[in-house]
Amino acid sequence: NAGVTQTPKFQVLKTGQSMTLQCAQDMNHEYMSWYRQDPGMGLRLIHYSVGAGITDQGEVPNGYNVSRSTTEDFPLRLLSAAPSQTSVYFCASSDGADQETQYFGPGTRLLVL
Amino acid sequence: KQEVTQIPAALSVPEGENLVLNCSFTDSAIYNLQWFRQDPGKGLTSLLLIQSSQREQTSGRLNASLDKSSGRSTLYIAASQPGDSATYLCAVKYRTGGFKTIFGAGTRLFVKA
């Protein structure tokens, strides 16, 4: 199993550009989520999904969109990139929404100029 | 507001020492608490998951405890080694407010040879 995969590993954007961060998992997990990690602040939840077709907002959803058309994929879209969105983005999945261990992808480093 | 706090923010110990990392949370209505390890520039690796009905979990030299009534968890590392040097993150999945996981900012551990 590949587990949780993320692409790209690193991306540079200019302010105002849009892009999609890809996340896929091959463990048939229902629950998937996106986090951003900034220095000294731990991870903050952006959006999450408890199954295909169901998404909800986390702590810091502004400026980001998600959709969940399949169990495997959970892309994160930046609508109009801003320097404040410079961060490391992690995708995670787990078998259930409540009691299960979360598995994390390797992360995407995003720099917005 | 649901928060997770980790103390200390950084810790340096000599090899062989036993140590304790602390995690506190503001709401006792939780599904689970998970401890992660993160190496520089890498993703998160799950160390231990404690369900809300459990008091502790053990894996090798690691032992994690959970006290919901006081809103505290500890991660005990026995006989520390230089390879244990990393950032340790505590994450709490709360029952209220949706299936959201809140992370602490982490404790950066350095074990000196």
HADDOCK unambig.tbl for C-alpha pairs under 7 A between the chains (distance, minus, plus):
assign (segid A and resid 40 and name CA) (segid B and resid 105 and name CA) 5.95 0.50 0.50
assign (segid A and resid 41 and name CA) (segid B and resid 105 and name CA) 4.95 0.50 0.50
assign (segid A and resid 42 and name CA) (segid B and resid 103 and name CA) 6.04 0.50 0.50
assign (segid A and resid 42 and name CA) (segid B and resid 104 and name CA) 5.65 0.50 0.50
assign (segid A and resid 42 and name CA) (segid B and resid 105 and name CA) 3.80 0.50 0.50
assign (segid A and resid 42 and name CA) (segid B and resid 106 and name CA) 6.29 0.50 0.50
assign (segid A and resid 43 and name CA) (segid B and resid 103 and name CA) 5.66 0.50 0.50
assign (segid A and resid 44 and name CA) (segid B and resid 102 and name CA) 6.97 0.50 0.50
assign (segid A and resid 44 and name CA) (segid B and resid 103 and name CA) 6.89 0.50 0.50
assign (segid A and resid 58 and name CA) (segid B and resid 100 and name CA) 6.89 0.50 0.50
assign (segid A and resid 97 and name CA) (segid B and resid 99 and name CA) 6.13 0.50 0.50
assign (segid A and resid 98 and name CA) (segid B and resid 31 and name CA) 5.74 0.50 0.50
assign (segid A and resid 98 and name CA) (segid B and resid 99 and name CA) 6.63 0.50 0.50
assign (segid A and resid 99 and name CA) (segid B and resid 31 and name CA) 5.86 0.50 0.50
assign (segid A and resid 99 and name CA) (segid B and resid 32 and name CA) 6.01 0.50 0.50
assign (segid A and resid 99 and name CA) (segid B and resid 51 and name CA) 6.42 0.50 0.50
assign (segid A and resid 101 and name CA) (segid B and resid 49 and name CA) 6.43 0.50 0.50
assign (segid A and resid 104 and name CA) (segid B and resid 43 and name CA) 6.49 0.50 0.50
assign (segid A and resid 104 and name CA) (segid B and resid 44 and name CA) 5.87 0.50 0.50
assign (segid A and resid 105 and name CA) (segid B and resid 43 and name CA) 6.23 0.50 0.50
assign (segid A and resid 106 and name CA) (segid B and resid 42 and name CA) 6.10 0.50 0.50
assign (segid A and resid 106 and name CA) (segid B and resid 43 and name CA) 4.49 0.50 0.50
assign (segid A and resid 107 and name CA) (segid B and resid 43 and name CA) 6.04 0.50 0.50
